[in-house]
Amino acid sequence: MIRVSYWQFRLPLYIALAGLVVVAAAAGETGPSLAHLYDTTVGACKPADGNCRAALRLFNADDVLLRAIVQTLSLGLPAIIGMFWGAPLVARELETGTFRLAWTQSRSRLTWFAGKLAVVGLSALAVQGLLSLAFTWWWSPVGRANPTQFSPAQFGTFGVAPLGYVLFALALGIAVGTVFRRTLPAMAVTLVGFIGTRLAVIFWVRPHFAAAVRSVVSLNQSSSIGVGFSDNGQMALRFFPPDLPNAWLLSSTVTNAAGQQPAGSVLAQQCPSLIQHQAENQPFNSCVATLSKTFHDTLLYQPASRYWPFQWAELGSFAALAAVLVVFTAWRLRRQ
């Protein structure tokens, strides 16, 4: 059964392997130059010289198209596998009527399903794993320069979580194809279902893998407060959260001891000199010192140390969903 399944699946597998060869060649060609650019710009800058921002801008302006391709391919591959490998696996047999031959041989329909699932599932894991490995190596200088590994795009691009995505997408495509019995509708529903589930996990599930860390930060002019202008041209203070490299900031709220946020009149009441002397630094520093006595910044965030626990938790969550869908498909096939 494994041999027959491989023979039927060989063309999509060969196409995927050819794509991996192209990706590996492109990564091997451009990866060393990207790492060298990082070493000579961001890696070589010294904060005391004040040139790190310029070096970061120079580095981030390079290979913009390749970076977009890397993230798009990595984020889109599970959906593609679910649509083109998973959805037709059973739906095409039911749509064309070949199941009448396949399911009446000496092998049971569950044995037939297990053989196909083993070949396609292992192939999907291998393709996704090799692609993630190549992209992680290529992206490592970008990750060091931009420590935002918890961002939705980067979290779902690297690490072990993409393995869970591809398992879920494949199982979803197979289950939907078994229910709809038509390939094209199954592909469309698989795409919508996969994207909807990913978005639900990003915004509603992932933040609760662990209780967020709460931190109270004092206000200061170097990191928490800036000066801007409102729509009517009046000077106003803007509050910024402190920099937390590779952490996931969930919320940043400026309040006083009673939990009240500063109203629009606070600046005029507590910092009148700032309004009168807009171009001077001293009134601004004095205003920050005055506000810091009353207000503070309350942060809720997931620290960078939780990146890999969250990766494994997401892998486990999507693998569990995939297992449920596989069990459902097996039950459906027995009753088909």
N, C-alpha and C positions, 0 to 999 in steps of 0.2 A: 504493500500500500504506500509506503514511503517512496519507493522508486517511481510508482505511477504518479504520485502527487508532484514529485520533483520534475518529472518529464512534462507534466502539464504546466508547471510554474516556471520552467527554465527561462522563457523569454523575458518576463518581467524581472527575474533575478539577474539575468545578464545585463539588462539595461541599467539596473541599480548599481551593479558592480562597475560598469563602465563609467557611470556618474561619479562613483567614489574615486576611480583612478584620475578623473579630470580634477576633482576637488583636491586630491592629494598633490597633484602636479602644481596646481595653482597655489596651494598653501606653501609648498616647498620652494616655489619661485619667489613669492612675495613676503613670506614670513621672516626670513633673515633680514631683509631690508627694513621691514617695519620695526624689528627689534633693535637694529642699529640706529634708526631714527630716534627711537625712545632713549637709547643710551646717550646719544649726543645732544638731546634737547632736554626732555623732562628729567632724565636720570642724572644729567650733568649740572642742572641748575642748582643754585644755592639760594635758599630763602633770604639770606642776609643781603644778597645783591638786588633783590626785588625783581628778578627777571623770570620767575617761575611761571607767572601767568602768561607772559608772552611765549615762553617755551611750550606751555600746554596748548595754547592756541595754534601754534605752528604744528605741533604733533597731531592735534585733532583735525586739522585741515587736510591731512594726508590720507589717501586711500578711503575716502568717504564712501565711494560707490561700493568698494569691496566690503566694507564693514556692513553696509546695508544688505548686501547679498548674503553675507554670512548669517546675519540675524534672520533674514527672511527665509532662507533655506532651512535653517535649524528649527525655526518655529513652525514652518509649513510642512516639513517632511512627515510628521505623524498624521496630519490631516490627509496628505496625499496617499500615504500607505493605507489609511482607513478607507478612503474612497476607491482607490484603484486595485488594492489587494484584498481588502476585507469585504467590501460590499458585493463584489461579483462572486465571491467564493462559493456561496450557496445559491444566491439569487440567479446566477447564470444557469446553473443546473436546473433550477425550477422553471426558469423562463424558457429555456430551450427544450425542456423535456428529457434531457439526458439522465436525469435522476432515475428514470424508470429502468435504465440499464445498470447504472452505478449501484443502485440500492437493492438490486435483485440478484447480486452475485453471492459467493460464499461468505464474503465479509459483510458484517452488519453495517447499517448506516452510521452507527456511532463509531465503529472502527474506521469507516471511510472518513468521517469528520475528524477523528483524532489524528489520522495520518496527514490530512490536508493542513490541519491546524499546526501540527508539529513543524512541517516544512515551512509554511508561510510565517509562523510566529518566530521561529528561530532565525529565519532570514531577516525579518523586520528588526529584531533585536540586534543582529550583527550589523546591519546597515546603519541603524541609528547610533549604535555604540561607536562604530568606527568614524562616522561623521562627527559626532560630538567630540571624540578624542582629537581629531584633526583641527576642528574649530577652536577647541580649548587651547591647544598649543599655539595656534596662530593669534588668538585674541589676547594672550597673556600680557603683552606690553600695553594694550589698550586698557585692560583691567587694572593694571598697576597705576596707570596715569589717571584713570577715572574710577575711583573706588566706589562703585554703585552696584555691587553684585546682587542686592536685593531688589533692584528695579524690575518691573514685570518682564521686560524684554530680556534682560541678562539672566534672570533667575530661570526662565524657561528655555534658555538657549544652551546653557552649560551644566555641568554636574551630572547627577544620576537621574534627576527628575524627567528628562526627555525619554528615558527608557519606559517610565510609567505612562507617559503620554502615548507612545507608539503602541504599547500593549492595549491601552484603553481604546484608541482609535481603531485598531484592527478588530478587537472584539465587538466594538460598537457597530462597525460596518458589517460584520458577519451576522450579528443579531438582527440588525435592521433589514438586511437582505433576506434573511429567513422569514421575517414577518411580511415584507412588502412583495417578495417574490418577483420583483422587477429590478433590473440593475440600475438604470438611470435614477428613478425615484430614491432608491436606497443610497446612491452616492450623494444626492442632494441632502437627504435627511442626515446622513452621517456627517457631512460638513457642518451643517447647522448645529447638530447635537454636540459635536466635538467643540466647536467654538463657544457655544453657550456654557458647556461644562467648564471649560478652561476659564472663562471670565468669572463664573460663579466661584470657582476655587480661589482665584486671584483676589477678589474683592470681599468675599464673605467667609471663606474657609481658612485660607492660609494665615490671616492675621491671628487666628485663634489656635494655632498649633501649640503655642505657649503663651502664658500670660505676659503682657507687655511690661517692660521696665518703665517705672515712673521716676523722673528726675526733675528736680527744681534747680534752675540755673538763674543766677543773678544777671541783671541787665548791665551791659557795658558798651561803650561806644565802638569798641574794636570788632565786635562780632554780632551783637544782638540788636543794635539800633542803627538805623540809617536815616538820612534826611532826603525827603522828596517833596514833590509839589502835588497838591490836589487838583481836581478838574478846574477849579476856579482860580488857579494860579497861586494859592496860598501855600506857605511852607507847612509841611506836616511830617511827623515822625513815622517811620516804617519799622516794624519789628521783624527780625529775621531769626530763624532758629540757628543754633550753633552748628558747626560742621561736625558730622559724625561719619567718618569714613567707613564705607561698606555696611553701615547700619541701615535699618528700615525705619524711617521716621513716620509714625502713624499720626501724630498730632503735635502741634505746638501752640500753646495758648498763653497769652500774657494776661495775668490777673493780679489782683492784690490779695491780701490775706483772707478776705471774705469771699474770694472767688469771683470778683467782679472785674470785667474787662474795662480798660480805659475808654471813657466816652470821648467824643470829638472835641469837647470843650477842655479836656485835661491839658492839652498843650498850651492853650491860651492862659489857663489859670496858673499852672505851675512853671511855665517857661516863657514869660512875657518878654524877657530879654532876647530870646532866640528869634522872636518875630520882629523885634526892632532892629536887630543886627544880623541879618540873614547871612552875610558873607563871612562872619567871624567864627573861628573854631571854639573860642573860649565859651561863648554862650551855649554852644551845643554840648560841650563837655559838662558844663554846669547843669544843663537840663537833664542830661543822662544821670548825673549823680543825684539829682533831686528825684527823678522818677524811680531810680533803683531802690530808694528808701521805702517806696510804697508798692511797687510792682515787681514781679518776677516772671520768668518764663517756665511753664510746666510742660515737660516733654513726655510723650508716650512713644516708645520705640522698641524695636527688636534689635538687640546688639549684633554686631558682626559675628560673634562667636557662635550664634545660632544658625549660621548659614547651612552647614552640613546637616545638623539635625532636621532642619526644615526640608532640605533636599530629600533626605531619606523618608521623612514623613509624607511628602508629596508623592514620592515613588510608591510607597506602600498604599496610599489612598487610591491612586489610579490603578495600581495592580489589583487591589481588592475589587474595584468597580469592574475591571476586565474579567476577573474570575466569576463574578456574579453574572455578567453577560454571557460568558462561555457556558456556564451551567444552564442559563435560560435557553440558549441555543440548542444545547444537547436535549433538554426536555422538550423543546418545540419539535426537534427533528424526530424524536421518538413518537410524537403524537401526530406528525405531519401526515 
